[in-house]
Amino acid sequence: DDAYSPPKTVEQARKLVESDEVLLLFNPLGTAGNAAIQKYMNQKKVPHLFLATGASRWADPEHFPWTMGWNPSYRAEARIYAQYILKEHPGKKIGVLYQNDDFGKDYIAGLHDILKDKYKELVVSEQPFEVTTPTIDSQVVAIKTANPDIFMNIATPKFAAQAIKKVGELGWRPVHIVSNVSVSVGAVLKPAGIENAEDVMSAAYIKDVTDPQWNNDPAMMEWRAFMAKYVPEADKEDGGPLAGWGAAQGMMQVLKQAGDNLTRENIMKQAASLDFVDGAYLPGVRVKTSATDFAPIEQFQMTRFNGERWERFGEIIDAHVGE
């Protein structure tokens, strides 16, 4: 446990690699912590695999052949929001709250990719915040003061929940888009106040654990049986465990493909030759990688919270479009 603190991530990664002599690191969480160990893992030639972060820097096989992300890239996700805004809300003003690190800056870059010259005209307020800050209330108030039509809430769960709650307290009703990492009903929307979260939008690639449409879905039934057996105390409305299970399916696929040849080189080779359907994700989403494509998941669908659950709308969108 690195407690989401980059110096601890470095310390723990060194211990795992040098003392415990692990084969690989799987699914470590967070952009800042993984950034702190990326060079080290590549120097040591230890697979740094399927990171629980969507920073675009993990898909760089040329410079970092031992690091591969898992989550769809934040930059690609932001492109989907920008395309949606231009199509559905042309000319409307945008206010952006963003985490002042690689996580937040990737979203800003994705918005720039699509809005291009219109960015300066449409984005009327940009408010960064540090992950060490206790509250982002003042940033939300500053954005509201600029009177945008659309509020981009680019934050990890704790801060996203604070922002949703503050928007509700202010009686403000913008078109509210929240980053995909912060869509958990149990971990984000309930703490923010369900009434404040109604009509908040995001983009999804993973099934919503609270949605009854998946009740008879074979993969979800398998996941629920797994949870009942191994983690019965978990919050059944928190999407986090399904995200972990989905990434684990990727790790299992790599190990299956590797067979008895469990060298670090072969692990990376297999990780870079995936093409399979992962039951945790929406129909139409496919996990694919190659030696030159270290981005396993690159498809989304827009989704809106109706006060009870997330409802998907529109088509599955491939994030390659618009690159």
C-alpha positions as CSV (number, residue, x, y, z in Angstrom):
1,D,0.0,0.0,0.0
2,D,1.6,3.3,-1.1
3,A,-1.2,5.4,0.4
4,Y,-1.4,7.3,-2.9
5,S,1.9,9.0,-2.1
6,P,4.6,8.9,-4.8
7,P,7.6,8.7,-2.4
8,K,6.0,5.6,-0.9
9,T,5.3,4.2,-4.4
10,V,9.1,4.4,-5.1
11,E,9.9,2.8,-1.7
12,Q,7.4,-0.1,-2.2
13,A,8.3,-0.7,-5.8
14,R,12.0,-1.0,-4.9
15,K,11.2,-3.5,-2.1
16,L,9.1,-5.6,-4.5
17,V,11.7,-5.6,-7.3
18,E,14.9,-5.8,-5.2
19,S,13.9,-7.7,-2.1
20,D,10.9,-9.8,-3.1
21,E,12.2,-10.3,-6.7
22,V,8.7,-10.2,-8.2
23,L,8.0,-11.2,-11.8
24,L,6.0,-8.0,-12.5
25,L,3.9,-5.2,-10.9
26,F,0.2,-5.4,-11.8
27,N,-2.4,-2.7,-11.8
28,P,-0.8,-0.1,-9.4
29,L,-3.1,2.8,-8.9
30,G,-2.7,6.5,-9.7
31,T,-0.9,8.7,-12.2
32,A,1.6,10.4,-9.9
33,G,2.8,7.2,-8.2
34,N,3.3,5.3,-11.4
35,A,5.1,8.3,-13.0
36,A,7.5,8.2,-10.0
37,I,8.5,4.6,-10.8
38,Q,8.2,4.4,-14.6
39,K,11.9,5.0,-15.4
40,Y,13.0,2.7,-12.6
41,M,10.8,-0.2,-13.8
42,N,12.1,0.2,-17.3
43,Q,15.7,0.4,-16.2
44,K,15.2,-2.8,-14.2
45,K,13.3,-4.4,-17.2
46,V,10.4,-5.5,-14.9
47,P,6.9,-5.5,-16.4
48,H,5.0,-2.5,-15.1
49,L,1.6,-3.8,-16.3
50,F,-2.0,-2.6,-16.7
51,L,-1.7,0.5,-14.6
52,A,-4.9,1.7,-13.0
53,T,-4.6,5.1,-14.6
54,G,-5.5,6.5,-18.0
55,A,-2.5,8.9,-18.5
56,S,-1.5,8.7,-22.1
57,R,2.2,8.4,-21.1
58,W,1.8,4.7,-20.4
59,A,1.2,4.0,-24.1
60,D,4.8,4.8,-25.2
61,P,6.4,1.4,-26.2
62,E,9.3,3.2,-27.9
63,H,10.6,4.9,-24.8
64,F,9.0,2.7,-22.1
65,P,8.7,-0.8,-23.4
66,W,8.1,-2.3,-19.9
67,T,5.2,-0.1,-19.0
68,M,1.6,-0.5,-20.2
69,G,-1.6,1.2,-19.0
70,W,-5.0,-0.4,-18.7
71,N,-7.7,2.3,-18.3
72,P,-8.6,4.1,-21.5
73,S,-6.5,7.3,-21.9
74,Y,-7.9,10.4,-20.3
75,R,-6.9,12.4,-23.3
76,A,-9.0,10.1,-25.5
77,E,-11.9,10.4,-23.1
78,A,-11.7,14.2,-23.2
79,R,-11.9,14.1,-27.0
80,I,-15.2,12.3,-26.7
81,Y,-16.6,15.0,-24.4
82,A,-15.3,17.7,-26.7
83,Q,-17.0,16.0,-29.7
84,Y,-20.2,15.7,-27.7
85,I,-20.1,19.3,-26.7
86,L,-19.5,20.6,-30.2
87,K,-22.3,18.4,-31.6
88,E,-25.0,18.8,-28.9
89,H,-24.1,22.2,-27.4
90,P,-22.4,24.2,-30.1
91,G,-21.1,27.6,-29.1
92,K,-21.9,27.0,-25.4
93,K,-19.3,28.3,-22.8
94,I,-17.3,25.8,-20.8
95,G,-15.8,26.0,-17.2
96,V,-13.1,23.4,-16.3
97,L,-12.1,22.2,-12.9
98,Y,-9.0,20.0,-13.2
99,Q,-6.4,18.2,-11.1
100,N,-3.1,19.9,-11.6
101,D,-1.0,16.9,-12.6
102,D,-0.6,14.5,-15.5
103,F,-4.2,13.2,-14.9
104,G,-5.8,16.6,-15.3
105,K,-3.5,17.9,-18.0
106,D,-4.3,14.9,-20.2
107,Y,-7.9,15.9,-20.2
108,I,-7.0,19.5,-21.1
109,A,-4.9,18.2,-24.0
110,G,-7.8,16.1,-25.2
111,L,-10.1,19.1,-25.2
112,H,-7.5,21.1,-27.1
113,D,-7.2,18.3,-29.7
114,I,-10.9,18.7,-30.7
115,L,-11.8,22.3,-29.8
116,K,-8.5,23.5,-31.4
117,D,-8.8,27.3,-32.1
118,K,-12.2,27.4,-30.4
119,Y,-10.7,26.5,-27.0
120,K,-9.9,30.0,-25.9
121,E,-13.3,31.3,-27.1
122,L,-15.3,28.5,-25.5
123,V,-13.4,27.8,-22.2
124,V,-14.3,30.8,-20.0
125,S,-12.8,29.5,-16.8
126,E,-10.0,27.0,-16.0
127,Q,-9.4,26.2,-12.3
128,P,-6.6,23.8,-11.3
129,F,-6.3,22.3,-7.9
130,E,-3.6,20.2,-6.1
131,V,-4.3,16.7,-4.8
132,T,-3.0,17.9,-1.4
133,T,-5.7,20.6,-1.1
134,P,-8.5,19.7,1.5
135,T,-11.4,21.2,-0.5
136,I,-12.1,22.6,-4.0
137,D,-15.1,24.7,-3.0
138,S,-13.4,28.0,-3.9
139,Q,-12.5,26.7,-7.4
140,V,-16.1,25.6,-8.1
141,V,-17.4,29.1,-6.9
142,A,-14.8,30.8,-9.2
143,I,-16.0,28.7,-12.2
144,K,-19.7,29.5,-11.5
145,T,-18.8,33.2,-11.4
146,A,-17.6,33.0,-15.0
147,N,-21.1,31.7,-15.9
148,P,-20.3,28.8,-18.2
149,D,-23.1,26.6,-19.6
150,I,-21.0,23.4,-19.2
151,F,-19.0,22.3,-16.2
152,M,-16.2,19.9,-16.8
153,N,-15.4,18.2,-13.5
154,I,-12.0,16.6,-14.1
155,A,-11.2,15.1,-10.7
156,T,-10.6,11.8,-8.9
157,P,-13.4,10.5,-6.7
158,K,-12.9,12.5,-3.5
159,F,-12.7,15.8,-5.3
160,A,-15.3,15.0,-7.9
161,A,-17.8,14.2,-5.1
162,Q,-16.9,17.6,-3.4
163,A,-17.5,19.4,-6.7
164,I,-20.9,17.7,-7.4
165,K,-22.0,18.5,-3.8
166,K,-20.8,22.2,-4.1
167,V,-22.6,22.6,-7.5
168,G,-25.8,21.4,-5.8
169,E,-25.4,23.6,-2.8
170,L,-24.9,26.6,-5.1
171,G,-28.2,25.8,-6.8
172,W,-26.3,25.8,-10.1
173,R,-27.6,23.6,-13.0
174,P,-24.9,23.5,-15.7
175,V,-24.4,20.6,-18.2
176,H,-22.2,18.7,-15.8
177,I,-19.6,16.2,-17.2
178,V,-17.5,14.2,-14.7
179,S,-14.4,12.1,-15.6
180,N,-15.0,8.4,-15.9
181,V,-12.8,7.5,-12.9
182,S,-15.4,9.2,-10.7
183,V,-18.7,7.6,-11.7
184,S,-19.1,5.2,-8.8
185,V,-22.6,5.5,-7.3
186,G,-21.4,4.1,-3.9
187,A,-18.0,5.9,-3.7
188,V,-18.8,9.3,-5.4
189,L,-22.5,10.0,-6.1
190,K,-23.9,9.0,-2.7
191,P,-21.3,10.9,-0.7
192,A,-22.0,13.9,-3.0
193,G,-25.8,13.6,-2.5
194,I,-27.8,11.6,-5.1
195,E,-30.1,14.6,-5.6
196,N,-27.0,16.7,-6.6
197,A,-25.8,14.0,-9.0
198,E,-28.9,13.8,-11.1
199,D,-28.2,14.4,-14.9
200,V,-24.5,14.4,-14.4
201,M,-22.9,12.9,-17.5
202,S,-19.7,10.9,-18.2
203,A,-18.4,8.4,-20.7
204,A,-18.4,4.7,-19.9
205,Y,-16.6,1.6,-21.0
206,I,-17.3,-0.6,-17.9
207,K,-20.6,-2.1,-16.9
208,D,-22.5,-0.3,-14.1
209,V,-22.8,-2.6,-11.1
210,T,-26.0,-0.9,-10.0
211,D,-27.8,-1.4,-13.4
212,P,-30.4,-4.2,-13.3
213,Q,-29.9,-4.8,-17.1
214,W,-26.8,-6.8,-16.2
215,N,-28.5,-9.0,-13.6
216,N,-28.6,-12.0,-15.9
217,D,-25.3,-11.2,-17.8
218,P,-23.0,-14.2,-17.5
219,A,-19.9,-12.2,-16.7
220,M,-21.6,-10.1,-14.1
221,M,-23.0,-13.3,-12.5
222,E,-19.5,-14.7,-12.4
223,W,-18.2,-11.5,-10.8
224,R,-21.0,-11.4,-8.2
225,A,-20.3,-15.1,-7.3
226,F,-16.6,-14.2,-7.0
227,M,-17.4,-11.2,-4.7
228,A,-19.8,-13.2,-2.5
229,K,-17.1,-15.9,-2.0
230,Y,-14.0,-13.7,-1.5
231,V,-15.1,-10.2,-0.6
232,P,-18.6,-10.4,0.9
233,E,-18.2,-7.2,3.0
234,A,-17.7,-5.0,-0.1
235,D,-20.2,-2.2,-1.0
236,K,-22.3,-3.8,-3.7
237,E,-22.9,-0.3,-5.3
238,D,-19.2,0.5,-5.6
239,G,-17.8,-0.1,-9.1
240,G,-14.2,-0.3,-7.9
241,P,-14.2,-4.0,-7.4
242,L,-15.5,-4.7,-10.9
243,A,-12.8,-2.4,-12.3
244,G,-10.2,-4.5,-10.4
245,W,-11.8,-7.7,-11.7
246,G,-11.8,-6.5,-15.3
247,A,-8.1,-5.7,-15.1
248,A,-7.4,-9.1,-13.6
249,Q,-9.1,-10.7,-16.6
250,G,-6.4,-9.0,-18.7
251,M,-3.6,-10.3,-16.4
252,M,-5.1,-13.8,-16.5
253,Q,-5.2,-13.7,-20.3
254,V,-1.5,-12.7,-20.4
255,L,-0.6,-15.6,-18.1
256,K,-2.7,-18.0,-20.2
257,Q,-0.9,-16.9,-23.3
258,A,2.5,-17.1,-21.6
259,G,2.0,-20.7,-20.7
260,D,5.1,-22.1,-18.9
261,N,7.3,-19.5,-20.4
262,L,7.1,-17.0,-17.5
263,T,10.0,-14.8,-18.3
264,R,9.7,-11.0,-18.0
265,E,10.3,-10.7,-21.8
266,N,7.5,-13.1,-22.6
267,I,5.1,-11.5,-20.2
268,M,5.6,-8.2,-22.1
269,K,5.4,-9.9,-25.5
270,Q,2.0,-11.5,-24.5
271,A,0.7,-8.2,-23.0
272,A,1.4,-6.6,-26.4
273,S,-0.6,-9.2,-28.3
274,L,-4.0,-9.2,-26.7
275,D,-7.3,-9.4,-28.6
276,F,-10.2,-10.5,-26.4
277,V,-13.6,-9.6,-24.9
278,D,-13.4,-8.8,-21.2
279,G,-16.7,-9.4,-19.4
280,A,-16.4,-6.4,-17.2
281,Y,-16.8,-4.0,-20.1
282,L,-19.7,-2.8,-22.3
283,P,-20.8,-4.8,-25.3
284,G,-18.7,-3.6,-28.3
285,V,-15.6,-2.8,-26.2
286,R,-12.7,-5.0,-27.1
287,V,-9.3,-5.3,-25.4
288,K,-6.6,-5.0,-28.1
289,T,-2.9,-4.4,-28.0
290,S,0.1,-4.7,-30.3
291,A,3.9,-4.1,-30.2
292,T,3.2,-0.5,-31.3
293,D,-0.2,0.0,-29.5
294,F,0.1,-0.1,-25.7
295,A,-3.5,1.2,-25.1
296,P,-5.7,-1.9,-24.3
297,I,-9.1,-0.1,-24.2
298,E,-10.0,2.8,-26.5
299,Q,-13.8,2.7,-26.8
300,F,-16.5,4.6,-24.8
301,Q,-20.2,5.3,-24.8
302,M,-21.8,8.5,-23.3
303,T,-23.8,8.0,-20.2
304,R,-26.1,10.0,-17.9
305,F,-27.0,9.5,-14.2
306,N,-30.8,9.4,-13.9
307,G,-31.0,9.7,-10.1
308,E,-30.9,5.9,-9.7
309,R,-28.4,4.6,-12.2
310,W,-26.3,5.5,-15.2
311,E,-28.1,5.3,-18.6
312,R,-26.0,4.9,-21.7
313,F,-27.0,6.8,-24.8
314,G,-25.6,7.2,-28.4
315,E,-23.2,4.8,-30.1
316,I,-19.9,3.2,-28.9
317,I,-17.3,5.8,-29.9
318,D,-13.8,4.9,-30.8
319,A,-11.3,7.3,-29.3
320,H,-9.0,7.0,-32.3
321,V,-11.4,9.1,-34.2
322,G,-10.3,12.7,-34.1
323,E,-6.6,12.0,-33.3
